[in-house]
Amino acid sequence: MHPESWEPKAEVPGSSDGKAHVSDRGAPVKEVDREMGSAAVFVDEVAERSYVRKLDFYLLPMMSLMYFFNSVDRSNLGNAKTDGMDKDLGFVGEQYSLLILLFYVPNGLCDLPLNMMTKRWSGKIMLPALMLGWGSCALLQCAAKNFAGMLVLRLLLGAFEAGFFAGAVFYLTLFYTRGELGFRIAIFFGSALLAAAFSGLISFGVFQIQHVSIHGWMWLFLIEGAMTVIIAITAFFWLPATPSTAWFLTPSEKAAALARSRRDASGGDGSEEAYNTRAMFRTWLDWKFPFWCIIAFTYPVAFATTSNFLPQIVARLGFSTIKTNLWTVAPNAVGFVFLLAVTWSSDRLRERTWHIIFALCVSLAGLIILAAIDPLRSPGVAYFATFLLAAGASIDTVTAIYYFFMLWF
């Protein structure tokens, strides 16, 4: 049953004294009809609201910042190419495309084991550790001398980045309830679009640095990789393991976090459950799981295309290196706004399927336009198509992932 709201001094059914249950600050509390042992669960509404506000102020921005640099370090290869990285390293044929393709091999293979490790050792330890690993690899890309050296670093980068996204979403489920997750996952994932936009701005500035022996793309890897390492070290001290150990919460807010985790449909006690490998793989027996695997294999196509090739698509319109990176900002910024709007609508209407289909159709329209026209003859139309591509690229990912967690967690 849904929790009922009770006013102060109102009689609460089942209370032994027939009096209202009021917090120590005089605030009303909520009762949940589901029994936890022999006692009903009560939540201090004021403490709960304060708890959620603090999560939105302390936890969500840090997680979004970490994913921001996850996306920056994954996709800045496209920005580096516009500055002549491929020529400086002697790439031949399709070696640039091969770098992008092979990145996803360790990224896919390491995803499951790294997420099992996150479940085992907590997001507080694993997420900053993964970030430190990929940040170091991203930084070292500035020292690559040829295709082989860059390939090794991209493979390691893919391995370290593999477990972050799913591990971060799981980590957020320890703090937010199901009803709170949808829009916040959109904000978290939207930081990847902001990363693509700001990466263009950063590249615009960095590529104007003139140095005899250090090329602009080297400065790009050096600066963005160093920033990632600094944030990873900060995250070790910033992120709490569970609500009960959060340094920014008061005792009453921690109590509210514990009570509301019991109230939420996912149950639990506000902390991570004991590590159980058998229980983790039990989901594979669900008949819906293979269908979700097929969906997950196909829907990221638009997002991967946007994150890896948007700078090259814009470069084909005839702009200079600096202007190319600057002109990638607007499509990604529009994509971020579009993502928040559609996910808000999805939460508001409690509907996922048609929102996912709509997003895929928008991106498909952009891809069809780019394939059907000559960008040099119709640069305005081609640039408009990049807006369509970026607008729908991320919505299906966020909506599908949230729906997945609603089904199995």
Helices and strands as residue ranges (DSSP letters): E 4-5, E 29-36, E 39-44, H 45-54, I 55-59, H 60-82, H 85-88, H 95-109, H 111-121, H 123-140, G 141-143, H 147-162, H 164-173, H 178-206, H 216-238, G 243-245, H 251-263, H 277-281, G 282-285, H 289-298, H 301-315, H 321-327, H 329-349, H 353-372, H 379-393, H 395-408
